[in-house]
Amino acid sequence: MTIKDIARLSGCGVATVSRVLNQHPDVSDETRRRVLAVVEEQGFTPNNNAKRLKQQAGTSILVVVKGRQNMLFAGLVERLQQLLRENGRDTSVHYLDEDGDEISYAARLCRERKPLGIFFLGGDLELFRQGFGAIGVPCVLLTNTARELGFPNLSSVTTDDGAAAEEVIHLLAGRGHRHIGVLGGNWSCTQISWRRLLGCQRAMDRLGLPFDEERQCEPSRYSMDAAYEATRRLLDRCPELTAIFAMSDVMAMGVLRALRDLGKRVPEEISVVGFDGIPMADYLVPRLATVRQDTQQLARRGVELMLRDIQRKGTPVHDVVPFALMPGETVARLE
């Protein structure tokens, strides 16, 4: 596999592929995504990066990010790099599609680069169960819990997603909402979104709210455009909804645009709540109600565990960090 093959498979010129591989800024996001998707699919390692890879082999900590449009992860990556740099550690960041196999990808990186350790941002626990045994270096999973997996070299730091989702439903119910839609994510029981969905279900059952998963819930990729289309499908099927809980702030942005295009005012006619608490949520009009994850604490604790295990192997730790429900301006009180 050569750079010419990548150009042919992606439909781009060789020069364009070269700019993408060398991280030049003068490439459109769509072109960059197309080229990187082919690179990932083919398992391609550019020869012109061989020297850099050799220099980093055995000295760097890898960060494997699942999802290219996750703004929460962008903040986490920046904080991880800063903390690791302060501790004299190099980092190498790798992005996968949200449907990619992070474990087989990380296993290949281990063979090629021999890293000191790996951070996983997001992850499918079923993929960990199937293939993580091939990875021998210290690893930390952020924003999902590995408590039930039992691997000796895998710690995790996460938010209590179920409890946070319950608080969202209690907020909406406390303001008079009974018909609540849930949008986004993959409903597999090994995914973060599944725990958020269960939290919604527990709260609705406890509060005596109607909950018909087939009607009130709509899966979606974690992107604005996917959430936009999912919102339309959800409201076509369930027009009586007075509130929508989107499982990420990025999704919530797609929801807000779809509602605007459908002629619905937020929050006067329909309320919206997101999840993550990314900085942009505070600058939307109206300001987005959301669950704020503590990215500073997630990153700090994750780095502490990673450095501990690189220096001396310790027992795996599975921490849960606090979250905060930010009421924002997108939730109305029904009369």
FIMI-259141 format. One record per residue (C-alpha): residue in three letters; x, y, z. Coordinates in steps of 0.2 Angstrom, whole numbers, plus 2048, in hexadecimal, padded with zeros to 3 digits. Example, Ala and Ser with C-alpha at 12.3 -4.5 7.8 and 13.67 -1.06 7.14 Angstrom:
<rs>
ALA83E7EA827/SER8447FB824/
</rs>
This chain:
<rs>
MET800800800/THR8078117FA/ILE8028237FB/LYS7FC8217E9/ASP7F18137EE/ILE7E981E7FC/ALA7E782C7EF/ARG7DE8207E3/LEU7D38187F0/SER7CE8297F8/GLY7CB8327E7/CYS7D883F7EB/GLY7E88457E3/VAL7F983E7EA/ALA7FE8507F0/THR7ED8527F9/VAL7F0841802/SER802847806/ARG7FB85780E/VAL7EF84D819/LEU7FC84181F/ASN80784F823/GLN7F985882C/HIS7FA868821/PRO7EB873825/ASP7E7877813/VAL7DB868810/SER7C8868812/ASP7C185E821/GLU7B7853815/THR7C784F80B/ARG7D184C81B/ARG7C3840821/ARG7C3837811/VAL7D6834810/LEU7D782F822/ALA7C9823821/VAL7D281A813/VAL7E381B81D/GLU7DA81382C/GLU7D1806822/GLN7E1800819/GLY7EC801828/PHE7F880C81F/THR808813827/PRO81082181C/ASN82281E818/ASN82683081A/ASN82182F82C/ALA82D82082F/LYS83B82B837/ARG82E833843/LEU826823848/LYS83781B84B/GLN83C82A857/GLN82B828860/ALA82C816862/GLY82D810874/THR82C82287A/SER81B829876/ILE80982787E/LEU7FC824871/VAL7EB82C872/VAL7DE823867/VAL7CE82D865/LYS7BE82585F/GLY7B4832855/ARG7BA84084B/GLN7AC84D84F/ASN7AC84B862/MET7B085C869/LEU7B185587B/PHE7BF84A875/ALA7C885986D/GLY7C986287E/LEU7CF851886/VAL7DD84F87A/GLU7E386087C/ARG7E385E88F/LEU7EB84D88E/GLN7F9854883/GLN7FD86288F/LEU7FD85789E/LEU80884A896/ARG81485888F/GLU81685F8A1/ASN81C84D8A6/GLY82884C898/ARG81E84088D/ASP81B84087B/THR80983D874/SER803837863/VAL7F183985F/HIS7E782E853/TYR7D583084E/LEU7C8823849/ASP7B7823842/GLU7AA820850/ASP7A680F849/GLY7B980A847/ASP7C17FC851/GLU7CC80585D/ILE7D47F5864/SER7DA7ED854/TYR7E17FF84F/ALA7EA801860/ALA7F17EF85F/ARG7F97F384E/LEU800804855/CYS8077FA863/ARG8107EE857/GLU8167FD84C/ARG81B80A85A/LYS81D80186A/PRO81580F874/LEU817811887/GLY804811889/ILE7F3815881/PHE7E5820885/PHE7D481B87D/LEU7C782A87C/GLY7B782187A/GLY7B580F876/ASP7AA800873/LEU7AC7F4881/GLU7A87E5877/LEU7B77E886C/PHE7C27E987C/ARG7BB7D8881/GLN7BF7D0871/GLY7D17D786D/PHE7D87E187B/GLY7E27D2881/ALA7EE7D5873/ILE7F47E687A/GLY8017E5888/VAL8057F788C/PRO7FC80289A/CYS7EC809893/VAL7DE81589A/LEU7CD816893/LEU7C5827895/THR7B282B894/ASN7AD818896/THR7B080C8A4/ALA7BA7FC8A2/ARG7B67F68B4/GLU7AD7E68AE/LEU7BB7E18A1/GLY7C87DC8AE/PHE7D87DF8A4/PRO7E77E28AF/ASN7EE7F08A4/LEU7DE7FA8A1/SER7D88088AC/SER7C98138A9/VAL7C28248AE/THR7B18298A9/THR7A18338AE/ASP79282A8B5/ASP78882B8A5/GLY7798228AB/ALA77782E8BA/ALA77A83D8AF/ALA76C8388A3/GLU7608358B2/GLU7648478B8/VAL75F84D8A6/ILE74E8448A7/HIS74B84B8B8/LEU74F85D8B2/LEU74385B8A4/ALA7358538AE/GLY7378608BC/ARG73386D8AF/GLY7238648A9/HIS72985989B/ARG721848899/HIS725844887/ILE738844885/GLY74283D876/VAL753836877/LEU75F838868/GLY770831864/GLY77D824866/ASN77E811864/TRP77280786E/SER77E7F8870/CYS7807F4882/THR7937F6881/GLN79280987C/ILE791818887/SER78081D87F/TRP77880D886/ARG77C812898/ARG775823894/LEU76581B88D/LEU76381089C/GLY76481F8A7/CYS75682889D/GLN74C81889F/ARG74F8168B2/ALA74A8298B5/MET73A8288A9/ASP7348188B2/ARG73781F8C3/LEU72E82F8BE/GLY7208268B5/LEU72482E8A5/PRO71F826894/PHE72E81D88D/ASP72C81487C/GLU73E810876/GLU73880C864/ARG72F81D863/GLN73982986E/CYS74B82486B/GLU75582785B/PRO767821859/SER77382C850/ARG78582E84D/TYR78E83B858/SER78D84984B/MET783859847/ASP77D853836/ALA77884283C/ALA76F84984B/TYR76685583F/GLU75F847835/ALA75B83D844/THR75184B84C/ARG74684C83D/ARG74383983E/LEU73F83A850/LEU73284884F/ASP72A840840/ARG72783084A/CYS72483985B/PRO71D84B858/GLU71684D86A/LEU72884E871/THR72B85E87B/ALA73D85B87F/ILE74C852877/PHE75B84B880/ALA76A84A874/MET77983F87A/SER78684C875/ASP78785E873/VAL78C85C861/MET77D85285E/ALA773860867/MET77986D85B/GLY77286284D/VAL762861857/LEU760874859/ARG763877846/ALA75686A841/LEU74987184D/ARG74C882846/ASP74A87C835/LEU73A87383A/GLY733884840/LYS73487F853/ARG73A88B860/VAL74688686D/PRO74288587C/GLU73088D879/GLU72A87E86F/ILE736871873/SER74586F87F/VAL75686887C/VAL764861887/GLY77585B882/PHE78385188A/ASP79685588C/GLY797868891/ILE7A286D883/PRO7A7880883/MET79D884873/ALA78D87F87C/ASP78E88F887/TYR78E89A877/LEU77F89286E/VAL77089D86D/PRO767898878/ARG774891883/LEU77387E883/ALA76E874892/THR77A866894/VAL78385A89F/ARG7958608A2/GLN7A28538A3/ASP7B28588AD/THR7BF85689F/GLN7CD85E8AA/GLN7CA8508B7/LEU7C88438AA/ALA7D98478A2/ARG7E284A8B2/ARG7DD83A8BA/GLY7E08318AA/VAL7F28378A9/GLU7F58338BB/LEU7F08218B8/MET7FA8208A8/LEU80A8278B0/ARG80881C8BF/ASP80780C8B4/ILE8158118A8/GLN8218138B7/ARG81A8048C1/LYS80C7F98BD/GLY7FD7FB8C9/THR7EC7F48CC/PRO7DF7FA8BF/VAL7D58098C5/HIS7C480D8BF/ASP7BF81F8C4/VAL7AF8298C2/VAL7B083C8C2/PRO7A28488C6/PHE7978508B9/ALA78C8608BA/LEU77B8638B2/MET77B8748AA/PRO76987B8A8/GLY76D88789A/GLU75F88F890/THR758881886/VAL74C87A892/ALA73B882895/ARG72F8808A3/LEU71E87989C/GLU70F8818A4/
</rs>
